[in-house]
């Protein structure tokens, strides 16, 4: 049932349930604690592990009805100036390790009530089996989230992982079904460690179907070196599901509180489709390079700065984005005059490319966070800024995180989008987003 079909009583019932859920996960533990006992078996390492979190989240979106992406999404609806979303999530980390064997499962269960959808969904973010026949070697098979790259907001070398959301880079992401191994050897001298990590990634209709062309088996690999106390990775992905790509990253601690990092990648024969202002679709193949340069600095008063510059030649330039927005506007005017959605349907088919996360070529990311602000323990305000250098639009997100209760986390976050007409953040469907999140970790 769509959220707009709910009666006021149903909305009230849902809001009450969310409130009760939030209260249950935020009550002090003393409300439920029993008499303290001590058992040595409780501190012994067990073969199984169980952890995760429960989350309640309320979001409020401010809609901009004059933008291209608002019209693309709501062309036949009247959502007004604001809309909301309720989320309840349970994410679990279930592990079992015995001798040489390890099993890990990470299910994610989400209930959502929003303008987009209402209902419950579930998926396995990870589910794999691993065996370590001897100390230097580990072999795994199954769905696994592989994280390549040193960047915080973006990873140009993340060839076999789903893209990060720069607005929430720490969010767990679904993995792919893989067969891989890690082989590590240590040395004395300038080269201290080497790790070789080859991976097979099959793509079929029911396995990794969203990775690329189906009925293919792709080969990827990473070579890690700890050389002169510097972390270096060399990566590649070859196969028929995607264009071949090659990359490298590097990370170095210049001091105990100052780290610099970088990534670079090249996609061989990248094919980019674009649509112009009159709806003509063209495709161009070229070698697309991308790179990231960044630093992380921690001050003596526990202020953390993260700064990254990202350049992506696979992205669109300002002219190409303006052509798309013009085409969306033409489709919208045609729909208003005639009810015909032909142009609209074609514009929608390109919405994922033009309306996705950071579709253009040059971005700057800055995050500043301060622990224990005003002497309040566990209170951390932060500010994140994403600047689109290609069109001068930007996204800024202030937030406050409080962890003063055991295993509880409270976060209040606001995202503000700003830009002129025909710019990325100026044409998004929202002009702001406010989020209240409560998590209980176990």
Secondary structure, DSSP 8 states (H G I E B T S, - for coil): --GGG--HHHHHHHHHHHHHHHHHHHS-GGGT-------GGGTS--SEEEEEEEEEEEEEEEE-TTSHHHHHHHTT----SEEEEEEEEEEEEEEEEETTEEEEEEEEEEEEEESS-EEEEEEEEEEEEEEEEETTEEEEEEEE-----S-SS--TT-TTS----GGGTTS----EEEEEEEEEEE-SSSEEEEEEEEEEEEEBTTBSTTSSSSSEEEEEEEEEEEETTEEEEEEEEESSSS--EEEEEEEEEEETTEEEEEEEEEEEEEEEEEE-TT--EEEEEEEEEEEEEEEEEE-TTSEEEEEEEEEETTSB-HHHHHHHHHHHHHHHHHHHHH---HHHHHHHHTHHHHSSTT-BSEEEEEEEEETTGGG-TTEEEEEEEEEETTT--EEEEEEEEE--STTEEEEEEEEEEE--TTSTTTSSSEEEEEEEEEEEE-
